[in-house]
Structure formats: C-alpha cells, structure tokens
Amino acid sequence: MSNTPLHIGFDAKRIVRNGTGLGAYGRTLVNDLAQYPLQLSLYAPDKGRDDLRTQIIQRPNVAFKYANKPWPFGKAYWRSRGIVNDLQRDGVQLYHGLSGELPSGIRNSGIPSVVTIHDLIFLRHPEFYNPIDVKLYTWKFRRTLREATHIIAISECTKRDIIHYGQVPEDKISLIYQSCAQRFGAEPDPVVQQQVAQQYQLPERYILNVGSIESRKNVLQAVQSLLYIPADISLVIIGRPTPYTYKVMAYAQRHNLQHRIKVLHGVPDEHLPAIYSMAEVFVYPSVYEGFGIPIIEAIRCGLPVVGCSGSCLEEAGGPDNIYVAPGDVLGMANAIRRSLADADHRDERIQRSQAYIQRFAGIDVAGQVNQLYHQILSRS
C-alpha cells in the first residue's frame, strides 16, 4: 500500500469569506484535519478576507488554490462547474463540499465527493426566505444529492430533514457533529477581558446573543424578556445586522429598553471568547437551526444557556440548559432569571453541560471525517 497521503480538495469559499457559521465550520475542520497525514487543497474563487484566510494554520500539507483564469459568468460558474477541471488537473482523490453544495459534473469526473449539509431551513421554514432564493437553494440541494457520493449531517435534526426532504437512504448519511474552536475553552485572561470590556463599553452585567440579526434568529424574544428581568441586566447582541435589526430596536425604543441593549457587529473572532466569558447567560431564541455552534462556544466559556425548543438546540446544548417555546417571552424571562449569577444550582448545571459537549471536541470530529474519507476511497 502506498504511503502517499490522500489528496483531499475542499470548497473553501466560505472559509475565506464567511466570518461565522459555515466559515467557522470549515476553518476549524481543516485546521484539525491538517494534523493527519493528508494533503489538503482549499479551492476558493479568490483570497477573500485576510483576517479569515489567515485563521488557517500554515502547514506544509495545506495549500490554497484560486480560480486561475476568467470564466464565463464569473467566479460563481467556476465554483459550480469549472472547478472540476482543476480537481482533475491537481490529482485530487476526494472532494469535500463544506457548505451544502457540490459542483455539477463531479460524479461523472470519477472523483468521489462528500458534502456537509448544515441545515434545510429553507425547506422547513421557507417563510424566512425570499421565494426566489427558496427555489434556487432547492435546485442546488437536488443537484448536490445527485452528485454526492456521501453526505455528512451536522446534527440528528439535519439528518432527519435530509431523509425527509431528499428521500435519501440513511446509509448514505453520516452524522458527524460540528466542532468548536479550541480557543473558546481557554482560561479567560483578566487583562484581555478588561481591554475588551473597555473597547466595546460593555455593561457590568449582561446576557449575550451571538448570530446574524434576522427574523429566524428571533432575538426580539430576548429583548422582550428584558421587561421581566432585573433592570441592571443588559443584552449584548453580536451579529451581522439586517432590516430585522430596525424592528428589534424600534421595539426597544417604544418600551424604553434601548439603554439596556448594545448591538455590535464586525467584532473580530479573537475578541469573542472574552465577551462570552464576561456574560452571565447566553440566550439563543432561534426558531430553527441546523445545529447552533454558538451554544457550544458559550458552554465552553462557562455560561448557562437559554434557548428555544423545536429544532436542534437541545441536541447541541444538552439537558442541563433551559429551552422554551418560540414566542414564550415570560418563559424565557423566567429561564434567564434561573440562570443568572446568583441562581441556585447554576454552577452544577454548567459543569454537567461542559461534560455533555465533550462529544463535540474538535479532534474527534476530524478523526471521524478522516475515517470517512478512507472508507469512501477504499470502496471506489
């Protein structure tokens, strides 16, 4: 048997362009996989953002590769079709679509492919999307199912949705949970905490929400709950603003809550652990998620979590956090009060949650993915 490392190609568009969610998944997975005897080629339409691309640790077995000539219809065409020629030219043995997509023609090229599907919210809750986008996403989903050799689902919830909406046989899907970057488990540095608190003028006591500020994420429910929790507790919201942000702030203005809300966007990744660690509670009222990695980040930073029921958040956070129905404002307020710094049994709940999320430790996730690559190539 050859000792030459397997050559794995990745769709790296989100790695270099997306600061949260899909980008964080790709960056964490690639950094963990690089510790195995694999050759990793990261294919991106361009270099994207320096601050994101440089989060990939430089190693001899990791290389970025970019679209190297003009393509008809631009870089999107290269990513959805033209990339297959580059994969063949470079001798890639297996291609991994990290964000739910695969290029047309990869099955016919003879290169086995894996695709990670994070969620099918556009099918489960199309009301949160533009109808044209729903049609486009659905078309891409159907195409990807035709092209994929194997599928990774990042949660049991997403696996159920793939089977339901795609009529995919269960043995074509592997459940491999998303991992959390190791920096979120580090002991907080008081000097860094103080610097970050001053830079963002953080309140003395606050609950925290991290994620795009959009209607599906439902942060308005957390804002509404402020009416029923102690007045010295503020809400810090970190995320990409959307028009929904104005709805949230308009509600805050009408109810004289604006002084208890701080909205931050463009926060660099390295500041997030300190902001998490100084909060008292993490609140995640999303109506539907494929997994909910911010919950795991929060638990690793020592926070209790209050989330919404009905999707995968209980699966991510485990049984020792509190989940309420979307829209149940009083239930959320009560859950937050039960999770504040002086609440009974808070420390025990946090410890049990930290034990629960050990199943999502990064190197174990990479180990499962590495094993899957070898299994697929041994059958091809």
matplotlib code that plots the C-alpha trace (Angstrom):
import matplotlib.pyplot as plt

x = [0.0, 1.3, 2.4, 1.5, -1.0, -4.5, -5.2, -8.4, -9.9, -12.3, -14.8, -13.1, -15.3, -16.9, -13.5, -12.2, -15.4, -17.7, -16.9, -19.3, -21.3, -20.3, -16.9, -16.1, -17.0, -14.6, -11.7, -12.0, -12.3, -9.4, -7.1, -7.9, -7.7, -4.2, -2.9, -3.5, -1.3, -3.5, -2.7, -5.4, -6.1, -8.5, -10.3, -11.6, -12.8, -10.4, -8.3, -11.4, -10.7, -7.2, -8.4, -10.4, -7.9, -5.1, -7.0, -6.0, -2.8, 0.1, 1.3, 3.3, 0.2, -2.3, -2.5, -5.0, -5.8, -7.8, -9.7, -6.7, -8.4, -11.5, -14.6, -17.8, -20.4, -17.6, -16.3, -19.7, -19.5, -16.0, -17.2, -20.4, -18.8, -15.3, -13.6, -13.9, -11.2, -8.9, -9.5, -8.7, -5.5, -4.3, -4.9, -7.5, -8.7, -11.8, -13.6, -15.5, -18.2, -18.2, -21.3, -24.0, -23.0, -21.1, -20.2, -22.0, -20.1, -18.1, -19.8, -19.0, -15.4, -14.8, -13.8, -15.7, -17.3, -18.6, -20.9, -21.7, -25.3, -25.8, -29.5, -32.5, -34.2, -35.2, -37.4, -38.5, -39.3, -39.5, -41.3, -37.9, -36.6, -37.2, -39.3, -36.7, -34.0, -36.0, -36.3, -32.5, -31.5, -33.9, -32.4, -28.9, -29.9, -31.4, -28.3, -26.0, -27.9, -27.4, -23.6, -22.7, -21.0, -21.8, -23.4, -22.4, -25.2, -24.0, -26.9, -29.6, -32.1, -30.5, -30.2, -33.9, -34.6, -32.3, -34.1, -37.5, -37.0, -34.4, -35.7, -32.0, -31.3, -30.0, -26.8, -25.7, -25.6, -23.1, -23.9, -20.7, -21.3, -19.8, -16.8, -16.0, -12.7, -10.3, -9.9, -13.4, -12.2, -9.2, -9.0, -10.0, -7.2, -8.4, -6.2, -7.8, -11.2, -10.7, -9.3, -12.3, -14.8, -13.4, -13.1, -16.8, -18.1, -19.7, -22.3, -21.3, -24.0, -25.3, -26.8, -25.3, -26.6, -24.4, -25.6, -27.0, -29.7, -32.5, -36.1, -35.4, -32.9, -35.7, -33.6, -36.7, -37.9, -34.8, -35.4, -39.0, -37.8, -35.8, -39.1, -39.3, -35.8, -33.8, -33.2, -29.4, -29.2, -28.5, -28.5, -25.4, -26.2, -23.3, -24.1, -24.5, -27.3, -30.3, -33.5, -34.9, -32.4, -34.5, -37.7, -35.8, -34.6, -37.9, -39.5, -36.7, -37.4, -41.1, -40.6, -37.7, -35.2, -32.7, -30.3, -30.2, -29.3, -25.9, -25.6, -22.1, -21.1, -17.7, -16.3, -13.1, -13.0, -10.3, -12.4, -15.4, -14.1, -13.6, -17.1, -18.6, -16.7, -17.9, -21.6, -23.9, -26.2, -26.2, -29.6, -30.3, -34.0, -33.7, -36.8, -34.9, -31.2, -29.2, -27.0, -26.2, -22.5, -22.7, -24.4, -21.3, -19.0, -20.9, -20.9, -17.1, -16.8, -18.7, -22.1, -25.6, -27.8, -31.4, -32.6, -35.8, -37.2, -38.3, -35.1, -31.6, -30.7, -31.4, -29.2, -26.4, -26.7, -27.8, -30.4, -28.9, -29.8, -33.3, -35.4, -38.7, -41.1, -40.5, -42.7, -42.9, -41.5, -42.4, -40.9, -37.7, -37.6, -38.1, -35.4, -32.9, -33.6, -33.0, -29.6, -28.2, -25.0, -26.7, -29.2, -29.4, -27.6, -26.2, -22.6, -23.6, -25.7, -22.7, -20.4, -22.8, -23.2, -19.4, -19.2, -22.0, -20.3, -17.1, -18.7, -18.2, -14.4, -12.7, -10.1, -12.8, -14.8, -11.8, -11.0, -14.4, -14.2, -10.7, -12.0, -15.0, -12.6, -10.6, -13.8, -15.1, -11.8, -11.4, -14.7, -14.1]
y = [0.0, 3.5, 5.8, 8.9, 11.0, 11.2, 14.3, 16.0, 19.0, 21.4, 24.1, 27.0, 29.9, 30.2, 29.7, 32.9, 34.9, 34.0, 35.1, 32.9, 29.7, 28.0, 29.7, 28.7, 25.1, 24.9, 26.6, 24.5, 21.3, 22.0, 23.0, 19.8, 17.6, 19.0, 17.1, 13.8, 12.5, 14.2, 16.7, 19.4, 21.7, 24.6, 25.8, 29.4, 31.8, 34.4, 35.2, 36.7, 38.3, 38.3, 38.0, 34.9, 33.2, 33.6, 31.6, 28.5, 27.5, 27.4, 23.8, 22.0, 19.8, 22.7, 24.9, 27.4, 27.3, 30.0, 30.3, 31.0, 32.4, 34.3, 32.1, 32.8, 34.1, 34.8, 33.0, 31.5, 29.4, 28.2, 27.1, 25.4, 23.7, 24.8, 23.7, 20.0, 20.5, 21.9, 19.0, 16.5, 18.5, 18.6, 14.9, 15.4, 12.0, 13.2, 16.5, 17.8, 20.4, 22.1, 24.2, 22.1, 22.4, 20.3, 21.3, 19.9, 17.0, 15.8, 12.4, 11.9, 13.0, 9.9, 11.9, 10.7, 13.6, 14.3, 17.1, 18.6, 19.7, 22.1, 22.6, 22.6, 25.6, 27.0, 23.9, 23.5, 27.3, 28.9, 31.9, 33.2, 33.4, 35.2, 32.8, 33.1, 32.1, 29.1, 27.9, 28.4, 26.7, 23.8, 23.4, 23.3, 20.8, 18.4, 18.8, 18.1, 14.9, 13.6, 14.4, 13.3, 10.0, 10.5, 13.1, 14.4, 15.8, 18.0, 17.1, 14.4, 17.1, 17.9, 14.2, 13.7, 16.7, 15.3, 11.9, 13.6, 16.2, 14.4, 10.8, 9.8, 6.4, 6.5, 4.6, 7.4, 9.8, 10.0, 12.1, 13.9, 16.8, 20.3, 21.1, 24.2, 26.1, 25.3, 29.0, 29.0, 26.6, 28.6, 30.2, 33.8, 36.4, 39.2, 41.8, 40.9, 40.9, 44.4, 45.7, 44.1, 45.5, 49.0, 48.8, 47.9, 49.7, 46.5, 46.7, 45.5, 42.7, 41.3, 38.4, 37.6, 36.7, 35.9, 35.3, 37.1, 39.6, 38.2, 37.2, 33.4, 34.1, 35.7, 37.9, 40.1, 37.5, 38.1, 41.9, 41.4, 39.3, 42.3, 43.8, 40.9, 40.5, 42.8, 46.3, 46.1, 43.3, 44.4, 42.4, 42.4, 41.3, 40.4, 39.8, 40.9, 43.5, 43.1, 45.1, 43.0, 44.9, 48.0, 46.1, 45.0, 48.5, 50.1, 47.8, 48.7, 52.4, 52.0, 50.2, 52.4, 49.5, 51.0, 51.8, 48.1, 46.9, 47.0, 45.8, 45.0, 43.9, 43.4, 42.0, 40.2, 36.5, 36.8, 39.1, 36.7, 34.4, 37.4, 38.7, 35.3, 34.8, 38.1, 37.4, 35.8, 33.9, 33.1, 33.4, 31.8, 32.2, 30.9, 29.4, 26.8, 25.8, 23.1, 22.8, 26.0, 26.2, 29.5, 27.4, 25.2, 28.2, 29.7, 26.5, 26.1, 29.7, 28.8, 30.1, 28.6, 28.7, 29.7, 28.6, 27.8, 24.4, 22.8, 22.2, 21.0, 23.4, 20.8, 18.4, 20.9, 22.2, 19.0, 18.5, 20.9, 24.1, 25.6, 25.6, 27.4, 27.7, 30.3, 33.3, 32.4, 35.6, 35.1, 31.6, 33.0, 35.7, 33.1, 30.8, 33.8, 34.6, 30.9, 31.2, 34.5, 34.5, 34.1, 31.4, 28.1, 25.1, 27.3, 26.0, 22.4, 22.8, 24.5, 21.6, 19.0, 20.9, 21.1, 17.4, 16.9, 18.9, 16.9, 14.8, 17.7, 18.1, 19.1, 16.4, 13.7, 15.3, 15.5, 11.9, 10.8, 12.8, 11.4, 7.9, 8.5, 9.7, 6.5, 4.4, 6.1, 5.8, 2.2, 1.4, 3.5]
z = [0.0, -0.9, 1.9, -0.2, 1.8, 0.4, -1.6, -0.4, -2.1, -0.3, -1.3, 0.6, -0.5, 3.0, 4.7, 3.2, 3.1, 5.9, 9.4, 11.4, 10.9, 7.7, 7.6, 11.2, 10.4, 7.5, 9.2, 12.4, 10.4, 8.1, 10.9, 12.8, 9.7, 8.9, 11.9, 9.9, 7.0, 4.4, 1.6, 1.8, -1.1, -0.4, -3.5, -3.4, -6.1, -4.6, -1.5, 0.3, 3.7, 5.0, 8.6, 7.8, 5.4, 7.9, 10.6, 8.6, 10.3, 7.8, 7.4, 4.6, 3.8, 3.4, 0.3, -1.1, -4.8, -6.6, -9.9, -12.2, -15.3, -16.3, -16.6, -18.5, -16.0, -13.5, -10.4, -9.5, -12.7, -11.8, -8.3, -9.6, -12.7, -13.8, -10.6, -11.6, -14.3, -11.6, -9.3, -12.1, -13.1, -9.4, -8.8, -6.0, -4.9, -3.0, -2.9, 0.2, -0.2, 3.2, 2.8, 1.3, -2.3, -4.9, -8.5, -11.4, -13.1, -10.2, -10.2, -13.9, -13.3, -11.3, -8.2, -5.1, -3.2, 0.3, 1.1, 4.6, 4.9, 7.8, 7.6, 5.3, 6.9, 3.5, 3.1, 6.8, 7.2, 3.7, 5.3, 6.4, 2.9, -0.4, -2.6, -5.4, -3.0, -1.9, -5.5, -6.0, -2.8, -3.5, -7.0, -5.6, -2.9, -5.5, -7.7, -4.8, -3.9, -7.4, -7.4, -3.8, -3.0, 0.7, 2.9, 6.3, 8.5, 11.4, 13.7, 14.1, 13.3, 9.9, 9.2, 9.6, 7.3, 4.6, 4.7, 4.7, 2.0, -0.1, 0.2, 0.8, 2.2, 5.7, 4.9, 2.6, 5.5, 8.4, 11.5, 12.4, 14.7, 14.1, 16.3, 18.3, 18.0, 21.0, 21.9, 23.5, 26.2, 27.3, 30.8, 30.4, 30.8, 33.1, 31.3, 27.9, 29.5, 30.8, 27.4, 25.5, 28.1, 27.7, 23.9, 23.4, 26.6, 27.8, 30.6, 34.0, 33.9, 30.6, 28.8, 25.4, 22.0, 19.0, 15.5, 12.4, 13.5, 11.4, 12.0, 12.1, 14.9, 16.9, 19.1, 19.6, 22.1, 24.2, 24.0, 25.1, 28.1, 29.4, 30.7, 33.2, 34.5, 36.8, 35.5, 35.9, 33.4, 29.8, 26.5, 24.2, 20.7, 18.3, 14.7, 11.1, 11.0, 8.7, 8.3, 11.2, 13.4, 13.0, 14.1, 17.2, 18.1, 17.3, 19.9, 22.4, 21.8, 22.3, 25.6, 26.9, 26.7, 24.3, 27.2, 28.1, 24.6, 22.9, 19.3, 18.0, 14.5, 13.0, 16.2, 15.4, 16.2, 18.8, 21.0, 21.2, 24.0, 26.3, 25.6, 26.2, 29.4, 31.0, 30.3, 32.8, 30.5, 26.8, 25.1, 21.8, 20.8, 17.2, 15.8, 13.8, 13.5, 11.9, 14.9, 16.9, 17.4, 19.5, 22.2, 22.4, 22.4, 25.3, 27.3, 26.8, 28.1, 31.3, 30.5, 31.1, 28.0, 27.5, 24.0, 22.1, 21.6, 18.3, 16.3, 17.3, 20.2, 22.9, 20.9, 20.9, 24.5, 26.3, 29.1, 31.7, 29.9, 29.6, 26.5, 26.0, 23.1, 20.4, 21.4, 25.1, 26.4, 30.1, 29.9, 28.5, 31.2, 33.9, 32.4, 32.3, 36.0, 36.8, 35.1, 36.5, 38.6, 41.9, 40.8, 42.6, 41.1, 38.3, 38.7, 38.7, 35.5, 33.8, 34.8, 33.5, 30.3, 29.8, 30.3, 27.8, 25.0, 25.1, 22.4, 20.1, 20.7, 17.5, 17.1, 17.4, 14.7, 12.4, 13.2, 12.1, 8.9, 8.2, 8.7, 6.4, 3.6, 3.9, 3.9, 0.7, -1.1, -0.2, -1.9, -5.0]

ax = plt.figure().add_subplot(projection="3d")
ax.plot(x, y, z, "-o")
ax.set_aspect("equal")
plt.show()
